[in-house]
């Protein structure tokens, strides 16, 4: 639940297929750049454009020549959409360009790398481009759509296909549902040859292309299993005039619970665009999202976090963050959470709001006392504790000698937190 809400709060959420199969709120805990998705697809036998990755213009000419392509597409690599219509802080327009000239490739890369690209999905100041993908430009004769995703209603994976690629699949489902194939996949049998050929027929890949499409479909299924994906969406899956079936663009979601066996995949994540506090919190299994207010919120449980932010607002305050300790919190995590919150100069008060079910509130109290004794924290601290072992927790706080304002209920605590600033 915490991951779901934090992704709703954070920027750049990709939410496909919301109206088609009616999934729960999508979660994307691992964000990969476009070229990284292509690497995974290629590693699992799926046909993609040939490409090179550059972090400067110095090797651009040689890299583009090695592709031996008639035309190149040069694409800035950031975790945001709308790159083609974006602009850079140096005045250069467009994060996606086509060219047939290797020297122009170098010029385009030079204008992109090290500069901030601003799109409709980035912060107003943009995101620094550290890498640029140079790929062969493929001729598109026809676009189709293919996706595999985990679906609660079907209790397992489902494949979705449409001959109408390159557009919102939700719109296809609404206006022309007959042009949409939805097929549950038996997790034990997987996508059989018969099913893959059925998809190829539905997507209208005829003649030699029928077998090629079926091969791509099975390759995508192999990747789905191999990387513990919860969704792989190929839009578009194209037919070229040269008789090829190519996955041009992919959106991939991963099961974050499988990180322990997908270490190589999760190691690909680029943190350069992430809030350093969010990255630091993740090191200690904490969920953090920065906001614009001045009251730091330390809670356990995503629902309580949302309620805490709401009641701060109700009393005229402004939350500075969403920080969820989770259910199995230990003392050292409490200490790190307070450290992360107080490192933000905009935080003028801390509001600790804990309802202990799984969590032992005495553990929270001990962690707070330790960090207050170890660190010189000069901002007001308001604490409301309820639940498991709360009497012992209150005793620890009362006998600590630390400057802590205790509250008996949520409303009182919120009023104290807001008034501590005002």
N, C-alpha and C positions, 0 to 999 in steps of 0.2 A: 504493500500500500504506500509506504514511504516513497519508494522509487517512482511510483505512478504520479504522486502529487508533485514531487520535486521536478519531474520532467515537464509537468504542466506549468510550473513556475518558471522554468529555465527557458532560455532562448532556443530557437531553431528546432522545435519539435516537428518531426515528420509523422503525420497521422494518416496513412493510406487506408482505403477500404472501409472507412467508418460506417458508411451506409449500406455496404454490400453484404457483409456477413454479420454485422453488428457485434464486433469484438468488444472486449472490455477496453478501457482507455489504454492505448498503445504505450509500451515502454521501450525506450531505446537507451540502454545504459552504456553501450559501446558505440562510439562514433568513428567511422572510418572515412578517410578521404576517398574520392572517386577512384584514383589509381590503385588504392589498396584493395578495393572491392574487385577491380579487374584482375589483380594478381591472384586473389582467391579463386575467382571463376576460372582463370586460365589454369591454375594448379589442379583443378578438378575436371579438366577436359572440355570446358565450355569455350566456344569460339568468341574471342573479343578482338577489337582492333589492336594492331601492333602499336606499341607506344614506348616512349622513353620519359624518364623523370629528370628534371633539371632543377638545380638550386642556384644557378647563375647562368649568364648568357655565354660564358666563355667556351663551353663545349656544345652549344646549341647547333651550330652549323654541322659539325661532325655527327651529332646525334640524329639530326633530321635526315642527313644523307644516308645514314645506316638503315633508315626505315624504307628507303627506296620506294617512296610513295609519290603519286602524281600531285597530291595536294595534302596539306597538313592542317590539323586543327590544334590550336594552341589554347590551353585551358588553365586558368589559375586554380590552384587547389586550396579551397577553404571549405569549412563545414557550413555552407549557406547556399541557398538557391538564388536564382535571379542573377547569376554571374554575368551572363551575356549582356544584360541591360545595366550593369553596374558601372561605377566610375572609380578611378584611383585618386589618391590624395595629391598626385603630381599632375592632375588634369587629364590623364589618359583615360579614354572611354572604352569600356567593354572588357570583361574578363575572359571572353571567348572570341577567338579570331580564326579565320581561314586564310591560308596563303599557300602559294605554290613555290615560293622563293625561300631557300634555306637561309639566306642572309637576313631576310625579313623575320624569319623565326627568331633569330638571335636578337633582333631589335625589339620584337614583341616581348620576349622573355625579360630583357633588360628593363623594359618599362613596367613590368609586373612585379618581379622579385624584389622584396624589401620595401614595397609600398603597400599602403592600406587600400583594400578594395571595399567600397561601400555599395551594398545592395539593399533591397527591401527587407531582407532577413538578417542583416548584420546590425550591430550597434551603430549609432549615428556617426561615430568616428571611423567605422570600418574595421576590418581585420587584416593584419599583415599577411601578405602572401610570401611564404617561404619556399614553396615548390610550385613548379609549372609542369603540366603534362603536355608533351608533344606527341600526337598520335596521327596515324594515317587517317585521312578523311575517306569514309566509305560512301559509295553511292547507294542511295536508298530507293529501291524499286517499290517496296511495300513495307508497312509497319504493322506489327502484331503485338499482342500483350500476353505475358505469361507470368504466373506467380504461384508459389507454394507458401502456405502459412499454416501455423497452428491455430485451430479454431475450437473454442469451448463448446459451441453448439454441436459440433460433430465429434467431440472428444478425441481429436487427433488432427493430423495434417490434411489439408484440402488443397487441390490444385484449381486454379482459376485461369481460364484462357479466353481470349477474344481476338478476332481478326481485326479489330479496331484499336490498334496501338497508337501511341503518341498522344493520347488524350486521357482525361480523367476517367478511370474505370467506373467510378461512381455514376458518372453521367451516362455511360453505356448501359449500366444496370438499370437505371431509371427510365431511359428513353427507348432502348432497344434490347430488352432482356433476352430475346431469342438469340442475340449475338454474343452470349456469355455462357461459357461452360463452367460448371462448378462440380467437381468430382472428388468425393472423399477418397483418401488413400489408406489402404490397410497397412498399418505400420510394420507388420511382419512380411507381407508380400512386396510392399513398396510399389513403385511405378513399373509395371510389367511392360514387355515389348508391345503387347496388344494395346495397353492404355496409352503408351507414348505415341503409337501410330494413330490412334483415335484422336489425340490432341493435334497431331500434324494435319490430319484430314480436316478437323474443325477450323484450324488456322489457315487452311487452303494452301498448304505447301504440297505441290503436286510433283509427279515424276521423281527424279533423283533427289529433289529437295525433301520429299516425304521422309526418307530414311535419315537424311541429315538433321531434320527438325527433331525426329524421334531421339536421335543421339544427343542433341542438345538438351532435350527435356530430361533424359536419364542422367546426364551430367549434372544438371541443376539439382536433381534429387540426391545424387551422390554427395554434392556439396552441402545440401541441406542437412543431411545426416552427419557428414564429416566434421562440420564446424559447430554443431549444435545450434543451428539457426532456428528462429521462430518465424522468420519470414524472409523470402528472397523474391523480390519483385523485379522482373525484367521488362522495362518499358522505355524504348521499344525493342522487341526481338524482330530483326529486320531480314528481308530478302534483298539481296543485291543483284544487279544486272549480270554479274559474273557467276551467279548460281551458288552463292554462299548464304548461310544462315548465321547471323552475327548478333550477339548480345551487346547492344550499344550502351545502355545505361542500366544500372542496378541499384536498388535500395535494399539493404540487408539489415535485419535485426537479429540479435543474438540472445540466447538464454544466459543471463548473467549468473545463474546458479551453476553453470557448467564451466565457469572460469578456471576451476582447479584442473580440468583436463584440456582446456583450450588456452594454455598459457602463451603459446606462440601467437595466436590470434589476438588475444587481449593485449599483448605486448605491442601490437601495432598502433594502439590508440595514440593519437597526437594530442598532447595536453597543452600545446602552445596557445590554444584559443580559450582554455578553461580558466576560471577564476582560481588563482593559487590557493585561496582558502578552501575552496571546494576540493581541490586535489589533495591538500594537506589533510582535510577531514576524512577523505576516503581511505587514507593510509591507516586510520584508526577505526575503520568500519563505522564512521559517522556520516550522516546525510546532511549536507549543508548547501544552502542556496542564499546568496547575498541579496539584500534588498536595499531600499533607499532611506530607511528610518534611522532612529537613534536608540531604540531599546532592543538589546540583544535577548533572544529567546532560546532558552535551553529546556527542551521537553523530551518526553519519551512517547513515541507514537505519532503517526502522521495526522490522525484525526485531532488529537489534542494540540498539535502544532497549529493546525488551521484555526481551531477554536481560540487558542491563545492569541494569535495574530488578530483575529476578529475582535476579541474583547479589549485588546489594547487600542484598536481603532475606535471602538465604541466609547472609550473614556478619553478620547482626544489625543492619544499617542500614536506613534508610528513605529512598526516593527523594523528592525535592522536586518533581520535574517530569518531563515527557517533552518533550525538545527535539531535533528532528531537523533537522540542517543540510541534508540532501538530497544529491544527487549532484553538482551543479555549483557547489559552494560556493566563494565568493571570500573574500579576507582580510577585507574590510569586514563580511561576514556573520558571520564568526567573532567579530570585535570586538563587533558588536551583540548576538550571542548571549550572550557573557560579560557584557556590560552588563546585559542583561535578567535574567539569572540572579542576578547579584550585587545587583541592586536589591531582591531579596526578602530581608528581614531574617531569615527563618527558615532560609535557606541558610547552613550552617556549613562546608561544604567543596564543592569542585568536582571532578567526576570527568569527564575528557575521554576518551572511548573511541572511537577512529576506526580503521576498517578500510578502507584506501584501495584501491579498485578504479578507479572513475572518478575519485575524489577523489585529488588529489596531496597526500600527507601533509605535504609541505614547505609548502604553502599554509596548512594548518592551523597548523603550528608558527610560521610567520611572523606569522599573525594573533594567535596567543596571546601571542607576545613583544611585539608592538606594543601590545596592550591592557594588558598587565601594566606596560609602561613608561609608558603614558599615564594609567593609573588606579591609584589607591592601593587595591589589593586585599589585604586582610589575612587572608583565609581560606585554608586549605590548598588547593593545586591538585595533583591527581594525574592524570598523563597516560599513556595507553597508546596507542601508534601502531603500526600494522602495514600493510603493503601498498606501494603505489606510492611510490617515492622515499623510503622510510622512513629510509635511512641519512643522507640529507641533512636530513631532518626532525629526527632525533635530534641531529645536529651543531648545528643551529640552536638547539635547546633547551639543549644542553650549554654552548654558548658565549655564551648570552644573559646569564648572570649573574642571571637571575630565579630566584625561589624556587619551583622546580617539582620535584615528586617523580615520577620516571619509573618505569614498570613494564614488565616484559618480556612479561607475559601478562595475560589478563582476570582470572584468579583473584587474582593478586598485586595487581593494581590495585584490585580491589574491597576486598581486605583492608586495603590502605593507606588507601583513602578512609574506610572505617568506623573504623579505628583513629585516623585523624587527628582525629576528633571525640571518640572515647571517651577 
